[in-house]
Amino acid sequence: MSILVVGFAAFPGVARNPSQDLVEALSGRLEAFRATSLVLPVSWDQSWPQLEAAIRERRATTVLMFGAHLRAERFRVELQARNHRELGRQDALGAFAAGPSVGDGPAALPCRLDFTAVAAALRSAPIDFEWSTNAGGYLCNDTLYHLALAASGLGVSRFGFFHLPSSDEGVADLIAHPPLPEVFLTVPMARLEAAALALLQMSAATGSDAVPAA
């Protein structure tokens, strides 16, 4: 069993991505969980190929993905990936989505986690969280849907995605790079780290033989 912890870099509208900050903050503590980390570019063409290559190279059986959602009011647990792309939305390299669908597949695919265990882990952190069935139509959802389609073939038994609100520490950078929502909430980075560590501990303790929740 190995765990891959994934974040995303900056993109238009989010000059400082809390998921990249989180992954970098965790880097020195991952070895204890048999985990490694990866920060993906926010690119319609590159995000999934880079994640797929890392999964194959590191033989990851569990993938925990984190991304930014400035309008999220708390730590958000995504329950599914949608076969939907938001057209007209530039990625970090200035490119646009090639079409309205991610790929050939159903309208939605579930994440594979034991959500009862996820809830217990997050409550132990503790951190306020919410469940979501809409991961959006941008690169986080796009990459998640690709992973959901390919997981079985790649040997990934469990995967999930978590949207993060902005961190308290990132507010100054956000103000320096408008536009911003008129009202948004932030969470201390230490609290986001505690939540991620709880999820890592849950994943390491459960092991790769567990039957994931659909």
BAKOL-23415 format. One record per residue: residue number from 1; x negated, y negated, z of N, C-alpha, C in turn. Coordinates in steps of 0.2 Angstrom, whole numbers, plus 5000, padded with zeros to 4 digits. Each point is the difference from the previous one (the first is absolute). Example, Ala and Ser with C-alpha at 12.3 -4.5 7.8 and 13.67 -1.06 7.14 Angstrom:
# residues 2
    n  n.px  n.py  n.pz  ca.px  ca.py  ca.pz  c.px  c.py  c.pz
    1  4934  5028  5039   5004   4994   5000  4996  4994  5000
    2  5002  4995  4996   4996   4994   5001  5004  4995  5003
//
This chain:
# residues 214
    n  n.px  n.py  n.pz  ca.px  ca.py  ca.pz  c.px  c.py  c.pz
    1  4996  5006  5000   5004   4994   5000  4996  4994  5000
    2  5001  4995  4996   4997   4993   5000  5006  4995  4999
    3  4998  4994  5003   5005   4995   5000  4997  4994  4996
    4  5004  4997  4995   4998   4994   4997  5004  4994  5002
    5  4997  4995  5002   5003   4994   5002  4999  4995  4995
    6  5006  4997  4997   4999   4996   4994  5004  4993  5002
    7  4996  4995  4998   5003   4993   5000  4999  4997  4993
    8  5002  4994  4999   5000   4996   4994  4997  4993  5001
    9  4996  4998  4994   4997   4994   5000  5005  4994  4999
   10  4997  4994  5000   5004   4994   4999  5004  5000  4993
   11  5005  4997  4999   5004   4999   4994  5003  4993  5000
   12  5003  4998  4994   5003   4994   5000  5006  4999  5005
   13  4999  4995  5004   5005   4999   5005  4998  5002  5007
   14  4995  5005  5000   4997   5002   5006  4993  5000  5000
   15  4997  4994  5002   4993   4999   4999  4996  5004  5005
   16  5003  5002  5006   4997   5004   5005  5005  5006  5001
   17  4998  5006  4998   5004   5006   5001  4999  5003  5007
   18  5005  5000  5004   4999   5003   5007  4998  5008  4999
   19  5002  5003  4995   4998   5007   5000  4993  5001  4998
   20  4997  4996  4997   4993   5000   4999  4996  4999  5006
   21  5002  4994  5004   4998   4999   5007  5000  5006  5004
   22  5006  5003  5000   5001   5006   5004  4996  5006  4999
   23  4999  5001  4994   4996   5006   4998  4992  4999  5001
   24  4998  4994  4999   4993   4998   5002  4999  5000  5007
   25  5005  4998  5004   5000   5000   5008  4999  5007  5002
   26  5003  5005  4997   5001   5007   5002  4993  5004  4998
   27  4997  4997  4995   4994   5004   4997  4996  5003  5005
   28  4998  4997  5006   4995   5003   5004  5003  5006  5005
   29  5007  5001  4999   5003   5004   5005  5003  5006  4996
   30  4999  5001  4994   5004   5005   4996  4997  5007  5000
   31  4993  5000  5001   4997   5007   5000  5003  5004  5005
   32  5002  4998  5006   5003   5004   5005  5006  5003  4998
   33  5004  4998  4995   5006   5002   4997  4999  5004  4994
   34  4993  5001  4998   4999   5003   4993  5003  4996  4995
   35  4999  4994  5000   5004   4995   4996  4994  4996  4996
   36  5002  4998  4994   4996   4995   4997  5005  4994  4997
   37  4997  4995  4998   5004   4994   4998  4999  4998  4993
   38  5005  4996  4997   4999   4998   4993  5004  4994  4999
   39  4998  4994  4997   5003   4994   4999  5001  5000  4992
   40  5006  5000  4998   5002   5000   4993  5001  4993  4997
   41  4998  4999  4994   5002   4994   4997  5007  5000  4998
   42  5003  4994  5000   5007   4999   4998  5001  4999  4993
   43  5000  5006  4996   4999   5000   4993  5005  5005  4997
   44  5004  4998  4996   5005   5005   4996  4996  5006  4997
   45  4994  4999  4998   4996   5005   4996  4995  5004  5004
   46  4998  4997  5006   4995   5003   5004  5001  5003  5006
   47  5006  4997  5004   5001   5003   5006  5001  5007  5001
   48  5005  5003  4996   5001   5007   5001  4994  5004  4997
   49  4997  4999  4995   4994   5004   4998  4994  5000  5005
   50  4999  4994  5003   4995   5000   5006  5002  5004  5006
   51  5007  5000  5001   5002   5004   5006  5000  5008  4998
   52  5002  5001  4994   5000   5007   4998  4992  5003  5000
   53  4996  4996  4998   4993   5002   5000  4997  5001  5007
   54  5002  4996  5005   4998   5000   5006  5003  5006  5004
   55  5006  5002  4998   5003   5006   5003  4997  5006  4998
   56  4998  5000  4994   4997   5006   4997  4992  5001  5003
   57  4997  4994  5000   4993   5000   5002  5000  5002  5008
   58  5004  4998  5004   5000   5001   5007  5004  5006  5002
   59  5004  5003  4996   5004   5005   5001  5005  4999  5006
   60  5003  4994  4999   5005   4997   5005  5006  5004  5000
   61  5002  5002  5006   5007   5004   5000  5005  4995  5003
   62  4998  4995  5004   5005   4995   5002  4998  4993  4998
   63  5004  4996  4998   4999   4993   4997  5005  4996  5004
   64  4997  4995  5004   5003   4995   5003  4999  4993  4997
   65  5005  4997  4997   4999   4994   4996  5003  4994  5003
   66  4997  4994  5000   5002   4994   5003  5000  4995  4995
   67  5005  4995  5000   5000   4995   4996  5003  4994  5003
   68  5000  4994  4997   5002   4994   5003  5008  4998  4997
   69  5003  4997  5005   5007   4998   4998  5001  4994  5005
   70  4999  4994  4997   5000   4994   5004  5007  4998  5003
   71  5005  5003  4997   5007   4999   5003  5002  5005  5005
   72  4996  5005  5001   5002   5005   5005  5000  4997  5007
   73  5005  5002  5004   5000   4997   5006  4997  5005  5006
   74  4998  5006  4998   4996   5004   5004  4997  5006  4996
   75  4996  5004  5003   4997   5006   4997  5006  5004  4996
   76  4999  5001  4994   5005   5003   4996  4998  5007  4997
   77  5004  5005  5002   4999   5007   4998  5004  5001  4993
   78  4996  5001  4995   5004   5001   4993  5002  5008  5000
   79  5006  5001  4998   5002   5007   5000  5000  5003  4993
   80  4999  4996  4995   5000   5003   4993  4997  4995  4996
   81  4998  5003  4994   4997   4996   4994  5005  4999  4995
   82  5001  4995  4997   5005   4999   4994  4997  4999  4993
   83  5003  5003  4996   4998   5000   4993  5002  4994  4996
   84  4997  4994  5003   5002   4994   4998  4994  4995  5000
   85  4999  4996  4995   4995   4995   5000  5003  4993  4999
   86  4997  4995  5003   5003   4993   5000  4996  4997  4994
   87  5004  4999  4994   4997   4997   4994  4998  4993  5001
   88  4995  4997  4997   4998   4993   5000  4996  4999  5006
   89  4998  5005  5004   4996   4999   5006  4993  5001  4998
   90  4995  4995  5001   4993   5001   4999  4997  5004  5005
   91  4995  5004  4998   4996   5003   5005  4994  4995  5002
   92  4995  5003  5004   4995   4996   5002  4995  4998  4994
   93  5000  5004  4994   4996   4999   4995  5004  4996  4994
   94  5006  4998  5001   5004   4996   4995  5004  5004  4996
   95  5000  5007  5001   5003   5005   4995  5008  5000  5003
   96  5004  5003  4995   5007   5001   5002  5002  5007  4999
   97  5005  5002  5003   5002   5007   4999  5002  5002  4993
   98  4999  5006  4998   5001   5002   4993  5008  5001  4999
   99  5003  5002  5005   5007   5001   4999  5004  5000  5006
  100  5007  5001  5000   5004   5000   5007  4999  5006  5004
  101  4997  5006  4997   5000   5006   5004  4993  5002  5002
  102  4999  5003  5005   4993   5002   5002  4998  5006  4996
  103  5004  5005  4999   4999   5006   4996  5006  5004  4999
  104  4999  5006  4997   5005   5005   4999  5002  5003  5007
  105  5005  4999  5003   5002   5003   5006  5007  4997  5002
  106  5002  5002  5006   5007   4998   5003  4999  4993  5002
  107  5006  4997  5002   5000   4993   5002  4997  4999  5006
  108  4999  5004  5004   4996   5000   5007  4997  5006  5002
  109  4995  5000  5003   4997   5006   5003  4998  4999  5007
  110  5001  5005  5005   4999   4998   5007  4993  5001  5002
  111  4998  4996  5005   4993   5001   5003  5000  5007  5004
  112  4995  5002  5001   4999   5007   5003  4997  4999  5007
  113  5004  4998  5005   4997   5000   5007  5005  5002  5004
  114  4998  5002  5006   5005   5002   5006  5002  4993  5003
  115  5006  4998  4998   5002   4993   5002  5001  5000  5008
  116  5002  5005  5002   5001   5000   5008  4994  4999  5003
  117  4994  5003  4998   4994   4999   5003  4997  4993  4998
  118  5002  4998  4994   4998   4993   4999  5003  4995  5005
  119  5006  5001  5001   5004   4995   5005  4997  5001  5007
  120  4998  5006  5002   4997   5001   5006  4993  4997  5001
  121  4996  5000  4994   4994   4997   5000  5000  4993  5001
  122  5005  4997  4996   5000   4992   5000  5003  4998  5006
  123  5004  5003  5003   5003   4998   5007  4995  5001  5005
  124  4995  5004  4999   4995   5001   5005  4994  4995  4999
  125  5000  4996  4995   4995   4995   4998  4999  4995  5005
  126  5005  4996  5003   5007   5000   4996  5000  4994  4995
  127  5005  5001  4995   5001   4995   4995  5007  5000  4998
  128  5003  4995  4999   5007   4999   4997  4999  5003  4993
  129  5005  5004  4998   5000   5002   4993  5007  5001  4997
  130  5001  5000  4993   5006   5001   4997  4999  5005  4995
  131  5006  5003  4998   5000   5005   4994  5002  4997  4994
  132  4997  5001  4994   5002   4997   4994  5001  5005  4994
  133  5005  5000  4996   5000   5004   4994  4999  4996  4994
  134  4997  4994  5000   4998   4996   4995  4993  4997  5000
  135  4995  5004  4997   4993   4998   5000  4998  4995  4995
  136  5006  4997  4997   4998   4994   4995  4999  5003  4993
  137  4998  4995  4996   4998   5002   4993  4994  4998  4998
  138  4995  4999  5005   4993   4998   4998  4995  5006  5001
  139  4994  4998  5001   4995   5005   4999  5000  5005  5006
  140  5002  4998  5006   5001   5005   5006  5004  5006  4998
  141  5006  4998  4998   5005   5005   4998  4998  5004  4994
  142  4997  4996  4995   4998   5003   4994  4995  5006  5001
  143  4995  4998  5005   4995   5005   5002  5003  5006  5004
  144  5004  4998  5004   5004   5005   5004  5004  5005  4996
  145  5003  4998  4995   5004   5004   4995  4996  5005  4996
  146  4994  4997  4998   4995   5004   4996  4998  5006  5005
  147  4998  4998  5006   4998   5005   5005  5005  5005  5002
  148  5007  4998  5000   5005   5005   5002  5001  5005  4994
  149  4999  4997  4994   5001   5005   4994  4994  5005  5000
  150  4994  4998  5002   4994   5004   4999  4998  5004  5006
  151  5003  4998  5006   4997   5003   5006  4999  5007  5000
  152  5005  5004  4998   5000   5007   5001  4994  5003  4995
  153  4999  4997  4994   4995   5002   4996  4993  4998  5003
  154  5000  4995  5004   4993   4998   5003  4999  5003  5006
  155  5004  5004  5003   4999   5003   5007  5002  4996  5005
  156  5003  4994  4999   5002   4996   5006  5007  5002  5003
  157  5000  5002  5006   5005   5003   5003  5005  4995  5004
  158  4996  4994  5002   5004   4995   5003  4997  4993  4998
  159  5005  4996  4999   4998   4993   4998  5006  4995  5002
  160  4998  4994  5002   5005   4995   5001  4997  4993  4999
  161  5005  4995  5000   4998   4993   4999  5003  4996  5005
  162  4996  4995  5002   5002   4995   5005  4999  4993  4998
  163  5005  4996  5000   4999   4993   4998  4999  4996  5007
  164  4995  4995  4999   4998   4996   5006  5002  4993  4999
  165  5002  4997  5006   5001   4993   5000  4993  4997  5000
  166  5000  4993  4999   4993   4997   5001  4998  5000  5007
  167  4993  5000  5001   4997   5000   5006  5000  4993  5003
  168  5000  4999  5007   4999   4993   5003  4993  4997  4997
  169  4995  5005  4999   4994   4997   4999  4999  4998  4992
  170  5005  5002  4996   5000   4998   4993  5004  4994  4998
  171  5003  4997  5005   5005   4994   4998  4996  4994  4997
  172  4994  4999  5003   4997   4994   4997  4998  5001  4992
  173  4998  5006  4999   4999   5002   4993  5006  4999  4995
  174  5006  5003  5003   5006   4999   4996  5002  4993  4999
  175  4999  4996  5005   5002   4993   4999  4996  4997  4995
  176  4993  5002  4999   4996   4997   4995  5001  5002  4993
  177  5005  5005  4999   5001   5003   4994  5007  5001  4999
  178  5004  4994  4999   5007   5001   4999  5002  5002  4993
  179  5006  5002  4998   5006   4999   5004  5001  5005  5006
  180  5004  4998  5005   5001   5005   5006  5008  5000  5001
  181  5002  5005  5003   5007   5000   5002  5001  4994  5005
  182  5006  4997  5000   5002   4995   5004  4999  5002  5008
  183  5002  5006  5001   5000   5003   5007  4997  5007  4999
  184  4995  5002  5004   4998   5007   5001  4997  5001  5006
  185  4999  5006  5002   4998   5002   5007  4993  5003  4999
  186  4996  5000  5005   4993   5003   5000  5000  5005  5006
  187  4995  5004  5000   4998   5005   5005  4993  5000  5001
  188  4998  5000  5007   4992   5000   5001  4997  5006  4996
  189  4994  4999  4998   4997   5006   4996  4998  5006  5005
  190  4999  4998  5006   4999   5006   5005  5006  5004  5001
  191  5006  4997  4999   5006   5004   5000  5001  5005  4994
  192  4998  4997  4994   5000   5004   4994  4995  5006  5001
  193  4994  4998  5002   4995   5005   5001  5003  5006  5005
  194  5003  4998  5005   5003   5005   5005  5005  5005  4996
  195  5004  4996  4996   5005   5004   4997  4997  5005  4995
  196  4995  4998  4996   4996   5004   4995  4996  5006  5004
  197  4997  4998  5005   4997   5005   5004  5005  5006  5003
  198  5006  4998  5002   5005   5004   5002  5002  5005  4994
  199  5000  4997  4994   5002   5004   4995  4995  5005  4998
  200  4993  4998  5000   4995   5004   4999  4999  5006  5005
  201  5001  4998  5006   5000   5005   5005  5006  5006  4999
  202  5006  4997  4998   5005   5005   4999  4998  5004  4994
  203  4998  4997  4995   4998   5004   4994  4994  5005  5001
  204  4996  4998  5004   4994   5005   5002  5003  5006  5004
  205  5004  4998  5005   5003   5005   5004  5004  5005  4997
  206  5004  4998  4995   5005   5004   4997  4997  5005  4996
  207  4995  4998  4996   4996   5004   4996  5003  5001  4993
  208  4997  5003  4995   5002   5000   4993  5005  5006  4999
  209  5001  5004  5005   5005   5006   4999  5007  4998  5002
  210  5001  4994  5003   5007   4998   5001  5004  5000  4994
  211  5007  5001  5001   5004   4999   4995  5003  4993  5000
  212  4998  4996  4995   5002   4993   5000  5008  4999  4999
  213  5002  4994  5003   5007   4998   4999  5001  4998  4993
  214  5006  5001  4998   5001   4998   4993  5004  4993  5000
//
